[in-house]
């Protein structure tokens, strides 16, 4: 306690020096937290846009379906298969889907669309379809009503109560054609999905494509997204690899993953430059502080303080100044991060258009996560302690007589 008390008094003997050092540490922590919260929040939003709006974290397909998305590679999901998959640890629920492409037509317009047949009540748990309906209602599972994405409805010029005709190719080359009433208009955050998706009850979709009881994908919802890899590995061991393929979201969305990795690398480089600038500033401040205190160090050694105790006191001083700067940086960054976590930055202009081309909603939320705080606090504290090696080295080589004459 005496050591802590002595160190605390020492750092405030020269307030300007202490505040300069703490301000350098404060700026490093504040800027690093803001930068990483913005980056990681954007990545999290991108993943949730695509994963939770559509693909899910894990999908089971017939072998080869992902490379050749044909109805001929659909499979029958019988009760035994569904029960076995649902009993795997970490699995929350299942969403069977039948997906294919079709030409949607009205009296005046035509448009290529992605038709998704699903058990709508189950799909709603993942995609929150019911909360995304801007007009109309959710179709009945036993009916033939469809949900049309907002962009597709605008292109086709249809509204709730109108009908659209879907034309395509069914299972084993059968013709697929049918007229379906529009029960609702749904808005997706992903511009790509919002411009081309038509949802319908699974039974109606199977009837349209002459594929009774068949599905093209089984979306596996997990209790914790972080466990997706573990659950996928368990499913791969359970299902025959010659008949089925189990894919996690990062395998299905390679372009999104590569985009995130590329942007993250650029962000880490910028963060590295920031840290390099700040660490040199901290080192310069500590060097100046050490040189100014040479006479002080020599005096306390002449009065009988051991070098070991002086080294310990100087190290504790550096740690205290670091903690003050880190705590101030965290406190200042938290309201900013929380505000933009609740009220994301909405992009406009060319930036919004570029993100829309990748199927990403043009918003930039901040991620509020304790791991960001812990990581960057540890980095800054570690860098400061490395800088503190210089005064320790000076004290170790200090000659009392020379220091008193300085």
Order of alpha helices (4+ residues) and beta strands (2+ residues): alpha-alpha-beta-beta-alpha-beta-beta-alpha-alpha-beta-beta-alpha-beta-beta-alpha-beta-alpha-beta-beta-alpha-beta-alpha-alpha-alpha-alpha-beta-alpha-beta-alpha-alpha-alpha
